[in-house]
Amino acid sequence: MAGERSDREAEEEVSWNEPLLTYSLQLVAQRRFASVVAGLGVVLGLAVVLFCWMGVQSQAQAIPGWNVFGIDFSARSQAQAIVQFTEQLAEPAKIFVSGLSSGADFAVHFQVAYSARVSGAAIFAGQPYMCAITRFPEDELQPPSSEVPICRGCPPNQTLIYDHCKNHPSWVKVEELKAVTEEYFKNGFIDDPSNLKNIGLYFYRGTADSHYANGSVKKTAEYFAQFASSPSNVKYVGDIPSGHAYPLPGSCPWPCGKGVLANVIPFQDCKYDGIGDALTHIYNVAGMPISSPSATSEWSWDALKWFDQEPFWGNRSITRLEKWALVYVPERCASGQQSCNLMLSFHGCGFVFPGLYEMLVVELNLNAWAEANDMVVLYPRLGAFGSTAEQKQGCWNVYGQTGADYATKSADQMKAVLQMVNSLNELQLRSFVPSTINKSDVEGLLKIGLCGAKMVGQAAQKELKKLAERKFGRLGPIMLKTGEKMIATRARTKMKQLCDGNLNEELSKGKLCDEALQS
């Protein structure tokens, strides 16, 4: 029909406006909407969907556009404020990988497959190379399933129990995985594993981690130790009482390994800097000096950029890459005159929900270490594509769900990430926080976090998930820190005002307002 946009035009506009956090932050700076905090967090099927809004007096006229609970969003006006950058990044000196959970699993596979290029790994709860699909003598078998569609060593019409390496580490024989690795190299599927001899490798599991059983991550360390020239090259830390999370040195309000969300919240205050310890180990093995971020130094908001992942999509039904992802580029690396190291940081499952990915990038102290050591950090980002539970949660493919080549250099996800590395100096970068933003507003918001953490329960989950899907969709507002410190007096006051208003009818079924105000 004349005057209507084509589907392609509409898709391009949505794609341009994908970085929702950027837009939300811009609106905050302009004082043009009446929201402060709302969160939607669902990780591995265990959802925490908590909403808390704080009124802010509008200082300008409403912007025409989407309207959610009286809040006006204007995609077009926001998009116009985004500045395009064309900085040229020099070829990275050394490449490292890191990740948590599914991201750690993928980091392991990327390290092994491209060992000629990758010079160290920081693995926070990850399983060994090819472990998920390899049968061991003590394995119990089951009928074929979409979760583990491929099995090395299984009889016809049978496969392995899902997550057998994570849940039954005593079954795992790392010498068999070494043999598989060497076989893959001989067949030309991966780089020579002898490249693993002299690199730094760090492995972490919190003692309260319920996703990776005790001993599972140690098996990953033992797998790599078979290739190391010295035992000191491989460092395993397994005595910190965190849940399934990155252990941070005090910047996160969620207590270390405590509460019902200990295996959901990906950042925990453990008075231990896991990222810093990992990088220090990797740099020391490589014989490189490393500087710790000072207590007064911070990473720069201006150094955090969006980049377009569409050039790397390839077969998107397999790569499952989102339109936009983030990269941190320290000022000394942005000019292209200095060759900086590169860290690839892979998110875990569940970061497909609005704001969680941004929270990961902003809250993890990897950017601070990168700023202090002239290191670019690339955060590849998956979307919720596919038919399996893992694919819908944005997990990396480490179970062979897209084909038997998943652990090789020819795998689609592997190639896509390597292409990002090879195209680093061609990335089209856009500002994460537009220059019009008041940075103190951003920092303040990121310290407020979600409120109502004690509302967790099946009733809250069910009712709020329905509300989120119906009212927000992909326009859900900013996902911020979680933790028990979030129920501040002002937040409670604003929550009460909201509960007495237009949300009361929606939330009353699960008595969520009463529970939030009492917590």
LUMKOLGU-599789 format. One line per 2 residues: number of its first residue (from 0); their letters; for each residue x, y, z of C-alpha. Coordinates in steps of 0.1 Angstrom, whole numbers, always signed. Example, Ala and Ser with C-alpha at 12.3 -4.5 7.8 and 13.67 -1.06 7.14 Angstrom:
<nodes>
0) as) +123/-45/+78 | +137/-11/+71
</nodes>
This chain:
<nodes>
0) ma) +0/+0/+0 | +13/+35/-9
2) ge) +29/+53/+20 | +37/+22/+40
4) rs) +73/+11/+47 | +85/-22/+33
6) dr) +93/-50/+57 | +130/-45/+48
8) ea) +129/-8/+56 | +112/-16/+89
10) ee) +138/-42/+97 | +166/-18/+89
12) ev) +152/+8/+112 | +148/-17/+140
14) sw) +184/-30/+134 | +197/+6/+136
16) ne) +180/+10/+169 | +189/-23/+184
18) pl) +211/-10/+212 | +182/-4/+236
20) lt) +204/+5/+265 | +220/+33/+246
22) ys) +186/+48/+239 | +173/+44/+274
24) lq) +204/+61/+288 | +200/+89/+263
26) lv) +164/+94/+274 | +176/+95/+310
28) aq) +201/+122/+303 | +175/+142/+285
30) rr) +150/+138/+314 | +123/+127/+289
32) fa) +108/+97/+305 | +95/+87/+339
34) sv) +114/+54/+345 | +144/+46/+366
36) va) +146/+9/+371 | +130/-22/+355
38) gl) +145/-56/+351 | +140/-88/+332
40) gv) +164/-116/+341 | +160/-151/+329
42) vl) +190/-175/+331 | +189/-212/+321
44) gl) +151/-214/+325 | +151/-200/+361
46) av) +136/-166/+358 | +138/-136/+379
48) vl) +115/-110/+364 | +113/-80/+387
50) fc) +101/-45/+381 | +106/-13/+400
52) wm) +100/+21/+386 | +110/+54/+400
54) gv) +93/+86/+388 | +114/+114/+374
56) qs) +97/+147/+366 | +97/+152/+329
58) qa) +117/+183/+319 | +106/+184/+282
60) qa) +77/+176/+260 | +70/+140/+252
62) ip) +87/+125/+222 | +63/+108/+197
64) gw) +69/+71/+193 | +64/+39/+212
66) nv) +44/+43/+244 | +48/+20/+274
68) fg) +29/+29/+306 | +29/+65/+294
70) id) +66/+65/+286 | +74/+78/+251
72) fs) +102/+63/+231 | +113/+77/+198
74) ar) +135/+54/+178 | +141/+78/+150
76) sq) +152/+108/+171 | +174/+86/+192
78) aq) +191/+70/+162 | +199/+104/+148
80) ai) +219/+112/+180 | +242/+81/+175
82) vq) +276/+90/+161 | +294/+67/+137
84) ft) +331/+61/+144 | +357/+49/+119
86) eq) +387/+44/+141 | +412/+19/+127
88) la) +424/-7/+151 | +459/-22/+145
90) ep) +465/-59/+142 | +463/-74/+178
92) ak) +497/-84/+193 | +483/-114/+212
94) if) +448/-128/+214 | +432/-143/+245
96) vs) +398/-158/+252 | +376/-159/+283
98) gl) +340/-167/+292 | +316/-180/+318
100) ss) +296/-212/+316 | +285/-217/+279
102) ga) +309/-189/+270 | +337/-207/+289
104) df) +329/-239/+270 | +332/-220/+237
106) av) +364/-203/+248 | +379/-237/+255
108) hf) +370/-249/+220 | +381/-217/+203
110) qv) +415/-219/+222 | +421/-255/+211
112) ay) +409/-250/+175 | +429/-219/+169
114) sa) +458/-225/+192 | +482/-210/+166
116) rv) +465/-177/+171 | +452/-177/+207
118) sg) +478/-172/+234 | +458/-179/+267
120) aa) +425/-186/+282 | +405/-175/+313
122) if) +378/-202/+319 | +352/-195/+345
124) ag) +332/-228/+348 | +339/-246/+315
126) qp) +341/-282/+303 | +369/-298/+283
128) ym) +372/-298/+246 | +348/-323/+228
130) ca) +337/-336/+262 | +300/-331/+257
132) it) +298/-355/+228 | +325/-381/+238
134) rf) +315/-414/+254 | +335/-427/+283
136) pe) +334/-463/+297 | +312/-454/+326
138) de) +287/-433/+306 | +250/-441/+308
140) lq) +232/-440/+274 | +198/-429/+263
142) pp) +177/-426/+231 | +187/-399/+207
144) ss) +178/-364/+217 | +181/-329/+202
146) ev) +202/-318/+232 | +230/-343/+224
148) pi) +224/-353/+187 | +260/-365/+182
150) cr) +279/-390/+202 | +314/-403/+196
152) gc) +316/-440/+205 | +278/-446/+211
154) pp) +260/-475/+194 | +234/-467/+168
156) nq) +202/-450/+180 | +217/-441/+214
158) tl) +234/-410/+228 | +248/-395/+260
160) iy) +231/-380/+290 | +230/-343/+286
162) dh) +258/-325/+305 | +275/-357/+315
164) ck) +308/-339/+318 | +294/-312/+341
166) nh) +273/-335/+363 | +295/-366/+364
168) ps) +331/-355/+362 | +343/-389/+376
170) wv) +333/-404/+343 | +355/-381/+323
172) kv) +388/-395/+310 | +410/-366/+299
174) ee) +435/-389/+282 | +407/-399/+258
176) lk) +400/-363/+250 | +437/-357/+243
178) av) +436/-385/+218 | +405/-370/+201
180) te) +423/-336/+200 | +454/-351/+184
182) ey) +432/-370/+159 | +414/-338/+149
184) fk) +448/-321/+143 | +460/-350/+121
186) ng) +428/-347/+101 | +434/-309/+96
188) fi) +404/-299/+116 | +422/-278/+142
190) dd) +457/-263/+148 | +486/-282/+163
192) ps) +479/-287/+200 | +516/-284/+207
194) nl) +508/-246/+205 | +493/-251/+240
196) kn) +527/-259/+255 | +538/-224/+267
198) ig) +507/-204/+272 | +489/-193/+304
200) ly) +456/-211/+312 | +434/-202/+341
202) fy) +404/-222/+354 | +378/-212/+380
204) rg) +349/-229/+398 | +331/-215/+429
206) ta) +325/-240/+457 | +287/-231/+456
208) ds) +284/-237/+419 | +254/-260/+412
210) hy) +257/-260/+374 | +292/-275/+373
212) an) +297/-303/+398 | +328/-304/+421
214) gs) +356/-317/+400 | +342/-308/+366
216) vk) +362/-277/+359 | +393/-293/+374
218) kt) +389/-319/+346 | +392/-291/+321
220) ae) +424/-280/+338 | +437/-315/+337
222) yf) +429/-318/+300 | +451/-288/+292
224) aq) +478/-298/+316 | +485/-328/+293
226) fa) +498/-304/+267 | +515/-279/+289
228) ss) +553/-278/+291 | +551/-269/+328
230) ps) +525/-275/+354 | +528/-239/+364
232) nv) +513/-228/+331 | +479/-241/+343
234) ky) +462/-225/+372 | +431/-238/+389
236) vg) +412/-219/+416 | +384/-238/+433
238) di) +383/-225/+469 | +362/-193/+465
240) ps) +327/-197/+479 | +308/-182/+449
242) gh) +280/-197/+429 | +279/-200/+392
244) ay) +294/-165/+386 | +324/-143/+380
246) pl) +340/-135/+414 | +345/-98/+418
248) pg) +366/-79/+443 | +338/-60/+461
250) sc) +321/-40/+434 | +290/-61/+432
252) pw) +262/-60/+458 | +253/-97/+455
254) pc) +270/-116/+483 | +294/-144/+474
256) gk) +275/-177/+470 | +246/-165/+491
258) gv) +208/-167/+486 | +185/-184/+462
260) la) +201/-166/+432 | +237/-177/+439
262) nv) +236/-197/+407 | +217/-171/+387
264) ip) +234/-138/+394 | +266/-138/+372
266) fq) +286/-113/+394 | +292/-118/+431
268) dc) +312/-99/+457 | +338/-125/+468
270) ky) +366/-101/+477 | +386/-119/+450
272) dg) +394/-105/+416 | +390/-135/+393
274) ig) +395/-115/+361 | +426/-98/+375
276) da) +441/-131/+388 | +434/-148/+354
278) lt) +450/-120/+334 | +480/-117/+357
280) hi) +486/-155/+353 | +483/-154/+315
282) yn) +506/-123/+312 | +532/-138/+336
284) va) +534/-170/+316 | +538/-150/+284
286) gm) +566/-129/+301 | +546/-97/+296
288) pi) +543/-70/+323 | +508/-62/+336
290) ss) +494/-33/+354 | +466/-34/+380
292) ps) +438/-8/+377 | +444/+17/+404
294) at) +417/+23/+430 | +410/+57/+415
296) se) +412/+48/+378 | +381/+37/+359
298) ws) +374/+25/+324 | +361/+51/+300
300) wd) +325/+52/+288 | +338/+67/+256
302) al) +359/+36/+249 | +328/+13/+248
304) kw) +314/+10/+213 | +287/-9/+195
306) fd) +297/-27/+163 | +277/-43/+136
308) qe) +278/-81/+135 | +258/-85/+103
310) pf) +290/-88/+81 | +298/-119/+101
312) wg) +264/-136/+102 | +272/-162/+75
314) nr) +246/-189/+79 | +227/-170/+106
316) si) +206/-200/+115 | +238/-216/+128
318) tr) +259/-186/+139 | +229/-171/+156
320) le) +247/-137/+159 | +227/-107/+170
322) kw) +227/-75/+149 | +248/-55/+174
324) al) +276/-63/+198 | +300/-43/+220
326) vy) +338/-38/+219 | +359/-19/+244
328) vp) +387/+1/+227 | +411/+19/+251
330) er) +421/+54/+239 | +457/+43/+231
332) ca) +445/+15/+209 | +418/+35/+190
334) sg) +443/+54/+168 | +456/+23/+152
336) qq) +492/+34/+157 | +498/+10/+186
338) sc) +493/-28/+184 | +473/-38/+214
340) nl) +464/-72/+228 | +428/-85/+222
342) ml) +406/-104/+246 | +375/-123/+233
344) sf) +349/-125/+260 | +320/-149/+255
346) hg) +288/-145/+274 | +269/-175/+289
348) cg) +234/-187/+283 | +204/-164/+291
350) fv) +220/-131/+279 | +195/-128/+251
352) fp) +170/-110/+274 | +169/-72/+273
354) gl) +197/-55/+292 | +215/-86/+305
356) ye) +242/-85/+278 | +248/-48/+285
358) ml) +249/-55/+322 | +276/-82/+316
360) vv) +298/-58/+296 | +294/-29/+320
362) el) +296/-47/+353 | +325/-71/+346
364) nl) +358/-54/+356 | +374/-67/+324
366) na) +372/-32/+309 | +392/-17/+338
368) wa) +420/-42/+333 | +419/-36/+295
370) ea) +422/+2/+300 | +452/-3/+323
372) nd) +470/-27/+299 | +461/-14/+264
374) mv) +439/-44/+256 | +409/-43/+233
376) vl) +379/-65/+245 | +355/-79/+220
378) yp) +322/-92/+233 | +305/-113/+206
380) rl) +268/-116/+211 | +243/-143/+203
382) ga) +206/-140/+198 | +177/-164/+206
384) fg) +176/-184/+174 | +170/-221/+168
386) st) +148/-249/+181 | +166/-263/+211
388) ae) +165/-249/+247 | +201/-240/+245
390) qk) +197/-221/+212 | +167/-202/+224
392) qg) +187/-191/+255 | +216/-178/+234
394) cw) +241/-205/+244 | +272/-212/+223
396) nv) +272/-244/+203 | +293/-269/+223
398) yg) +270/-299/+220 | +271/-305/+183
400) qt) +235/-293/+179 | +244/-277/+145
402) ga) +266/-305/+131 | +295/-327/+138
404) dy) +320/-300/+128 | +311/-277/+158
406) at) +345/-280/+174 | +366/-275/+143
408) ks) +379/-244/+125 | +353/-249/+98
410) ad) +324/-245/+123 | +302/-215/+115
412) qm) +304/-199/+149 | +342/-205/+150
414) ka) +347/-189/+116 | +324/-160/+124
416) vl) +344/-150/+156 | +377/-155/+138
418) qm) +364/-132/+110 | +357/-105/+136
420) vn) +393/-108/+148 | +406/-106/+113
422) sl) +384/-76/+105 | +391/-57/+137
424) ne) +405/-27/+118 | +373/-26/+96
426) lq) +347/-26/+123 | +322/+2/+121
428) lr) +319/+16/+156 | +291/+35/+172
430) sf) +291/+52/+206 | +276/+32/+234
432) vp) +268/+64/+253 | +262/+94/+230
434) st) +282/+125/+238 | +250/+143/+249
436) in) +247/+119/+279 | +256/+131/+314
438) ks) +279/+103/+325 | +271/+108/+361
440) dv) +234/+99/+353 | +246/+67/+337
442) eg) +268/+57/+366 | +241/+65/+391
444) ll) +216/+43/+373 | +240/+14/+371
446) ki) +243/+15/+409 | +206/+15/+416
448) gl) +199/-19/+402 | +168/-40/+402
450) cg) +146/-38/+432 | +124/-65/+447
452) ak) +149/-93/+446 | +132/-109/+475
454) mv) +100/-113/+455 | +115/-143/+437
456) gq) +90/-172/+436 | +69/-191/+411
458) aa) +40/-168/+414 | +61/-137/+409
460) qk) +79/-153/+380 | +48/-164/+362
462) el) +28/-131/+366 | +57/-108/+359
464) kk) +69/-128/+329 | +34/-125/+314
466) la) +34/-88/+321 | +69/-83/+306
468) er) +60/-101/+274 | +27/-84/+270
470) kf) +37/-48/+279 | +73/-46/+269
472) gr) +85/-72/+245 | +119/-63/+233
474) lg) +114/-27/+245 | +119/-37/+281
476) pi) +138/-10/+300 | +172/-12/+315
478) ml) +184/-43/+332 | +208/-33/+359
480) kt) +225/-48/+390 | +208/-73/+411
482) ge) +212/-78/+448 | +197/-73/+482
484) km) +209/-37/+486 | +185/-26/+459
486) ia) +155/-20/+482 | +164/+16/+490
488) tr) +139/+39/+507 | +134/+60/+477
490) ar) +129/+30/+455 | +103/+16/+479
492) tk) +85/+49/+480 | +83/+51/+442
494) mk) +73/+14/+440 | +44/+22/+464
496) ql) +33/+51/+442 | +34/+28/+412
498) cd) +16/+0/+429 | -11/+24/+440
500) gn) -14/+34/+404 | -19/+17/+370
502) ln) +2/-14/+377 | -17/-25/+408
504) ee) -43/-45/+388 | -16/-63/+369
506) ls) +5/-72/+399 | -21/-79/+425
508) kg) -27/-115/+413 | +7/-126/+427
510) kl) +6/-101/+456 | +38/-87/+442
512) cd) +33/-51/+453 | +28/-62/+489
514) ea) +58/-85/+489 | +80/-59/+473
516) lq) +71/-32/+498 | +75/-56/+527
518) s) +110/-68/+516
</nodes>
